[in-house]
Amino acid sequence: MPTLTGVHHVALTVTDVDRSVPWYERVLGFESIGCDDDHPTGMRKAFLRGPGFGITLTLVQHPVSEYSLFDERRPGLDHLTFSVPNRTCLREWTDRLTEHGVTFSPITEEHTAPGTEVISLRDPDGIQLVLWARED
């Protein structure tokens, strides 16, 4: 069988790249590493690098006239989970999210993975993001 060596990038469709890029930079600490505003279809893309890991997050804005907010109940992405080192770091994230006015769930035990805890939040388009940690 051919080998997969990792995940190169994750692409999320957003309604406004100019709104989403600063949010991912400010709130989650991503760094902008490029953009593609010259796509022949009018599509816009922004490329962001996550702090502490090699994955690239691509934010894609399609040229459509009607937008709807993200809904994990439709086929496609359900949520995107980022791991953090431990419960202490998860508590630090609650401070950061509060500082940036981001609504998030309380820290809860992940019922499908005993010994882990999570925080759920949503980006400006309602895409569900999860911060995941093993207990200290």
N, C-alpha and C positions, 0 to 999 in steps of 0.2 A: 504494500500500500504506500502511496506517496506520503511524505511527511509535511505536516503543518508546523511551522516554527514559532508562531505567535500571532498576535493581532497587530496589524500595521496601523489601522486607524478606524475610527468610528465616525460616521457621518450622520448628523442630525439635521432635519429640515426645520428651518426657523422662518418666521414671517418677516423679520427685519434684522439683517446681519449687523447693521450699525447700532442696534440696541443690544443685541445678544453678545457681541464680542466684548464690550466693556463690562457686561455683567459677569461673564465667565472669567475675565481677568481680575476684576475687583473682588468678587465673592469667592471664587475657587482658586485663584492664584495662577490661572493659565497665562501663557505668554503667546502673543500673536507672532507667528513666524512667516506669514505671507497671506496673499489674497489673489483671487482671480476674478476680476471685474470685466474681463474682455471676452467672456464666453459668447459664441455666436447666437445662442438662444436667449440671451439676456439673464441667464442664471448668474448668481454671485456666490462666491465661495470664500470663506475665511478659514485659515489653518492655524490651529492653536496647539501648543505643546504643554502637556500637563507637568506640574511640578513633581520632581522625584521619580518620574517614570517615562518610558520612551514612547508611549502611545500618542498619536496625533488625533485631535478632535477636529473634524471638519464641520463647519456650520454652513449649510446650503440654503440659499434663498432662491426659490423658483419664481419665474415671472408669471404669476397667476393673479386673476382679479379678485377671487374670493378666498379668504383664509378661514380656517376653523382652528380652534385650539386643539392641542394634543389630547388624545383620548386613548389610554392604554387598553381599553376594551375592544378597540378595532384591531384587525390584523396588522402586524408590524411590531415595532418596538414596544415593550412593556415598560421597561425602566433601564437605566444605566447605573451601575453600581461602581463606586470608587472605594478601594480599601484604605483604611487608615491604620497606623501601627497598633493602637490599643484603646482601651476605654478612656484613659486620661486624655488622649488626643481627641476622641469623640466629644468629650466635655468641652475641650478648647474650641471645637467647631461650633458648639452651641453658642458660645460667646461671640465668635466671628459672625455667624449668621444673624444673631440678634443685632450686632453692631451695624450690619448692612440692611437691616429691615426685612430679612428674608423669613417667611413663615416656614416652619418645619415641625415635624412630629417630635414628641418627646423621645428620649432614648428608650428603645424597647428591645427586649430579647428577640432575636430572630428565631421564630418557632421551627423553621425547617433546618436550622443549623445550631443545635444546642451549644452554649458557650460563646455565642457571638451576639453582638448588639448592633442596632442600626438607628440611623436618623433618616427620615424621608423629607425631601423638599422638592420644589418645582422651579424650573427656570422661567424666564419671562414668557415663554410660549406654553407653559404648563407641562413641559416634559418632566416626567418624574425621575429624579436623581436620588440615589441612596448612598449614604456614607456607612461603611461596614467595618466593624472591628471585632477582633477576638477579645474575650475578657482578659484583664490583666492577670 
